[in-house]
Amino acid sequence: ERGDIPIYEPGLAALVARNREEGRLRFTTDATEGVAFGTLQFIAVGTPPDEDGSADMQYVLAVAATIGRHLDGYKLVINKSTVPVGTADRVRAAISAELAARGVEHGFDVCSNPEFLKEGAAIAHFARSGQLVAGWGQDVALGGFAFVPEAPFVRGHELFGGFRHSGVIALSHQIAA
C-alpha cells in the first residue's frame, strides 16, 4: 500500500503511482476485494522447479482456485509467460471446479501474457513494441484488451493471436520471418 517498488525498472514507480491515483491499480491481500476489483486477473506467482525439474504449478493453481472461489462476474484471467504449455487449460479447470463447487456459473476466459521484455528496460520496450502476441480461448476475451488503457494494441499496433494456442504459432512465424 505504500507504493514501494521492490525491483529495478526505470519509470515503474511513476507508472504505478499514476495508475493508483487514477483508480486503475490497487494492491490488497484480500482475495475477495482483489477479484471483485479487476476485470483483468493476472496470475504472476512463482513457478519454482519441482523435484523432477518441471515447473511447480501449485501456486499458479492455488491462485486460480482462489479466483474461482470469489468470481462474481466475467473476468479475463491472464497467465504469465513462464508457465508450461497447457497451463491455461489447468487454470481453466481449477476455476471451473471452484465455480461448480459453489453451484454458480460465471463467464471467464484464460489467456497468456507472453512478455519478451529486458529487465531494466521493460517499460520502454513495451511502450515501443510494434506487436503483441496473445492467445485466448473465446472471442469475448479480445474485448478484455480494451480494459487496458494506453496499451500498445489500443494505439493501433499489430495484434497476433485468436485462439489459446495461436500466440505461439504467430510468434514462430515472426521469428522465422
BELURGI-V197136 format. One record per residue. RES is the residue in three letters. NEAR is the number of other ideal C-beta (glycine too) atoms within 8 Angstrom. D_FIRST is the distance of its C-alpha to the first C-alpha in Angstrom with 1 decimal. Layout:
((RES | NEAR | D_FIRST) (RES | NEAR | D_FIRST))
//
This chain:
((GLU | 3 | 0.0) (ARG | 3 | 3.8) (GLY | 8 | 5.4) (ASP | 4 | 7.9) (ILE | 8 | 10.5) (PRO | 3 | 12.6) (ILE | 5 | 15.6) (TYR | 5 | 18.2) (GLU | 10 | 18.6) (PRO | 8 | 19.9) (GLY | 8 | 18.3) (LEU | 10 | 15.2) (ALA | 8 | 12.8) (ALA | 7 | 14.7) (LEU | 9 | 14.9) (VAL | 11 | 11.2) (ALA | 9 | 10.8) (ARG | 8 | 13.9) (ASN | 9 | 13.1) (ARG | 11 | 9.9) (GLU | 6 | 12.2) (GLU | 6 | 14.9) (GLY | 6 | 13.3) (ARG | 6 | 14.1) (LEU | 7 | 10.8) (ARG | 7 | 8.0) (PHE | 4 | 6.1) (THR | 7 | 7.5) (THR | 2 | 9.9) (ASP | 6 | 12.4) (ALA | 8 | 15.1) (THR | 7 | 16.9) (GLU | 8 | 14.1) (GLY | 11 | 13.3) (VAL | 14 | 17.1) (ALA | 7 | 17.8) (PHE | 7 | 15.4) (GLY | 7 | 16.8) (THR | 8 | 20.4) (LEU | 10 | 19.7) (GLN | 11 | 18.5) (PHE | 7 | 18.1) (ILE | 13 | 19.1) (ALA | 4 | 18.1) (VAL | 8 | 18.6) (GLY | 4 | 21.1) (THR | 10 | 24.8) (PRO | 6 | 26.4) (PRO | 6 | 30.2) (ASP | 8 | 32.0) (GLU | 3 | 35.1) (ASP | 4 | 37.3) (GLY | 5 | 35.2) (SER | 7 | 33.9) (ALA | 10 | 30.2) (ASP | 9 | 28.7) (MET | 11 | 27.5) (GLN | 6 | 26.3) (TYR | 10 | 22.6) (VAL | 15 | 23.1) (LEU | 11 | 25.4) (ALA | 9 | 23.1) (VAL | 10 | 20.4) (ALA | 14 | 23.3) (ALA | 12 | 24.5) (THR | 10 | 21.2) (ILE | 16 | 21.2) (GLY | 14 | 24.8) (ARG | 9 | 24.2) (HIS | 11 | 21.8) (LEU | 14 | 23.4) (ASP | 6 | 24.7) (GLY | 6 | 25.8) (TYR | 8 | 26.3) (LYS | 14 | 23.7) (LEU | 15 | 24.2) (VAL | 14 | 23.0) (ILE | 12 | 22.7) (ASN | 14 | 23.6) (LYS | 11 | 23.0) (SER | 9 | 26.2) (THR | 5 | 26.7) (VAL | 11 | 27.7) (PRO | 7 | 31.5) (VAL | 4 | 33.8) (GLY | 6 | 33.9) (THR | 12 | 30.2) (ALA | 13 | 29.9) (ASP | 8 | 32.7) (ARG | 12 | 31.2) (VAL | 15 | 27.9) (ARG | 11 | 29.9) (ALA | 8 | 32.0) (ALA | 12 | 29.1) (ILE | 16 | 27.6) (SER | 9 | 31.1) (ALA | 10 | 31.9) (GLU | 13 | 29.0) (LEU | 12 | 30.0) (ALA | 7 | 33.6) (ALA | 6 | 32.8) (ARG | 8 | 31.2) (GLY | 4 | 34.3) (VAL | 6 | 32.4) (GLU | 4 | 32.6) (HIS | 10 | 29.9) (GLY | 7 | 30.1) (PHE | 12 | 28.0) (ASP | 13 | 28.6) (VAL | 14 | 27.6) (CYS | 16 | 27.7) (SER | 14 | 27.0) (ASN | 10 | 25.0) (PRO | 9 | 27.3) (GLU | 8 | 25.7) (PHE | 4 | 28.1) (LEU | 8 | 25.9) (LYS | 6 | 26.5) (GLU | 7 | 23.6) (GLY | 7 | 23.0) (ALA | 9 | 24.5) (ALA | 11 | 22.9) (ILE | 11 | 21.5) (ALA | 9 | 24.9) (HIS | 10 | 26.8) (PHE | 10 | 25.0) (ALA | 7 | 25.6) (ARG | 6 | 29.3) (SER | 9 | 30.0) (GLY | 6 | 33.0) (GLN | 9 | 32.7) (LEU | 12 | 30.4) (VAL | 11 | 31.6) (ALA | 13 | 30.4) (GLY | 14 | 31.9) (TRP | 15 | 31.5) (GLY | 10 | 33.5) (GLN | 6 | 34.3) (ASP | 4 | 35.1) (VAL | 9 | 32.3) (ALA | 11 | 29.6) (LEU | 7 | 30.6) (GLY | 6 | 29.6) (GLY | 13 | 26.0) (PHE | 11 | 25.9) (ALA | 6 | 26.3) (PHE | 8 | 22.8) (VAL | 9 | 21.5) (PRO | 6 | 21.9) (GLU | 5 | 23.6) (ALA | 9 | 24.2) (PRO | 10 | 27.5) (PHE | 9 | 29.3) (VAL | 10 | 28.6) (ARG | 7 | 30.2) (GLY | 3 | 33.5) (HIS | 10 | 33.1) (GLU | 6 | 35.1) (LEU | 9 | 33.7) (PHE | 12 | 35.3) (GLY | 12 | 35.2) (GLY | 5 | 36.1) (PHE | 8 | 36.3) (ARG | 11 | 34.1) (HIS | 7 | 36.1) (SER | 11 | 37.3) (GLY | 13 | 34.4) (VAL | 9 | 35.9) (ILE | 8 | 39.3) (ALA | 11 | 38.3) (LEU | 11 | 36.7) (SER | 8 | 39.8) (HIS | 8 | 41.9) (GLN | 10 | 39.9) (ILE | 6 | 40.2) (ALA | 5 | 43.9) (ALA | 4 | 44.6))
//
